[in-house]
């Protein structure tokens, strides 16, 4: 993902909390910040309206805030904004001073109207780190990515809270305390981003045969679909084929592949459930005996009215991590990324319990 060389500039921001008085540059005294998250259908990137209502791309792999609207190479003054939150609703608009890099010539693949990137990777200059410093909150992200309808369980608006929990879905409680699993976060060759260690991958509870030791797994909000290194992809696809042609899935009928996918199926024959299509379950077997489970709604990509494809792709030559879990497989799970504790937490697939990332209440609290 786009990561220009930093030219540091100060973003001067201001608070406008429920009053018409002039705003001032200061922290909010310990309130986390909340923002809506949307998925751009043309680029599969996730954005949040953090700059004057204009979107920034949320990038788990970038360590800095990068702007495309710099007036000059010497920097600029602008305003970023989000809302303070109690974890249940937005409370009031708030802003803060931040440091960003300047990239006045954006790459063409950014969504239309986007004015930069909010880097979320562990770094002193990342968006969550600067929220933590200025608002005196934890360096922690609660991130719930939405889909754009290419799965059978799509929703349109997700949520991100910077500064810790809670994150409450109405009448269902604080989901930062209802995690299905946790795993330690690790560094990887000095590269920015979030990495976990996996002991393997399973398809329908059958372990996929891969060579070597533990697998390095990266989390990416800018890679659209999970990318597996060729030595992992081959055994994985063979295991999926074996399950899909077995007696438990007689309805899975292969059709012509639609790039970039290699396995596609007649979706008119796939039984729909609240978990998505009834297809083999995939588990990433994480360090600490925790599984990140990928069910039908995160597995099958609806490419047209009659075709759904396995949303895992063969990585290009040179990908170092064994797997990069892409945005599609992260959608409709609440992820809790705790930089201070170096821990990933994650919920079950929310559709399995009658929820989605769109269930957060964005009505401004009275």
Beta strands, then each sheet from edge to edge (+ up, - down):
strand 1: 9-11
strand 2: 33-39
strand 3: 46-51
strand 4: 54-59
strand 5: 65-67
strand 6: 82-85
strand 7: 90-94
strand 8: 98-102
strand 9: 116-119
strand 10: 140-144
strand 11: 157-162
strand 12: 168-169
strand 13: 173-174
strand 14: 181-184
strand 15: 186-188
strand 16: 191-203
strand 17: 206-207
strand 18: 215-219
strand 19: 226-228
strand 20: 254-255
strand 21: 264-266
strand 22: 272-273
strand 23: 276-277
strand 24: 282-286
strand 25: 290-294
strand 26: 300-304
strand 27: 307-310
strand 28: 312-314
strand 29: 323-325
strand 30: 334-338
strand 31: 343-346
sheet 1: 1+ 8- 5- 9+ 4+ 3- 2+ 6- 7+
sheet 2: 1+ 8- 5- 9+ 4+ 3- 2+ 11- 10+ 30- 31+ 14-
sheet 3: 12+ 13-
sheet 4: 15+ 16- 17+
sheet 5: 15+ 16- 18+ 29+ 19- 28-
sheet 6: 15+ 16- 24+ 25-
sheet 7: 20+ 21- 27+ 26-
sheet 8: 22+ 23-
end
